[in-house]
Amino acid sequence: MDSVVPESVELVAPVPADEVPSGPRSRRRGRATLLIATAAVLGLVAGTCAGYLVQADREPTKLPSLSQPVVARAKGPGPEPLSAARDHRVKTGGDLRKLLIDRPKGAKAGDWAGDDGWMNLTEYADSYKKPVGAFGNLITDQFRRAAVVTWKQGSTYSVEIRLVQYRQEETLKASEAAENGHYWAEKESGTKSWSVPGTGDGMAYVHTRPDTTPGYLPVYSAEAHAWRGDVAMEVWIYDTKPIPKDKIMDLAKRQVGRL
């Protein structure tokens, strides 16, 4: 994952959506089911033939008139449009970067912040372990755009926050993206989790066991996932020492508040 980390630290990328197991597979139909279905089809054919014979002996039924009574048009002004404060589509339809929380004063911006605060489809897919598979899945999921803010404080503490927006013409992909984050976060051993207030199913996680690689400093991590409308929120923290709960919860609550 192209996240904020010390120069001497090598991190494992976040888990991809294409590796999430699908739902339960459909149960295979047995031979008995097949025989019942065949009998039902034969019965339907026989009933249809009998129906045609009965109908052939009847007088034709007159069709109703095509003209219909005119419905009076409603009078008075139409409903007032939603204000920008109430219409979440208006809020997320503008510059998505403005909904990101501000970088702390004195903190340095990370070099991995994308192109001017934006991450295009290729850049976002490249943050997964399997970029090629993630790229295809993101197209299927109707990825629209992603905004990102990153910062680094001191020599080891780093943060990355992403707002990933989907077109959602058919399904709630932002919700599915958050669920994907929950799934992989919970698979980490030594993980503690808490609900993020005001999100419904948003969760924050602290991984108490560091990622260790010979020759590198141990890296602790924390993350949070939530969604609002068509936007999925991802918050990541990395450090060479354990990350307290209040750090990830504070960032998650403030970022959700901006949505």
Salt bridges, closest charged atoms under 4 A:
GLU19 OE2 - LYS130 NZ 3.55
ASP95 OD2 - ARG97 NH2 2.97
ASP116 OD2 - ARG97 NH1 3.67
ASP141 OD1 - LYS173 NZ 3.25
GLU160 OE2 - ARG162 NE 2.93
GLU176 OE1 - LYS173 NZ 3.02
GLU223 OE2 - HIS207 NE2 2.69
GLU223 OE1 - HIS225 NE2 2.67
ASP230 OD2 - ARG89 NH1 3.06
GLU234 OE1 - ARG162 NH1 3.33
ASP250 OD2 - ARG254 NE 3.24
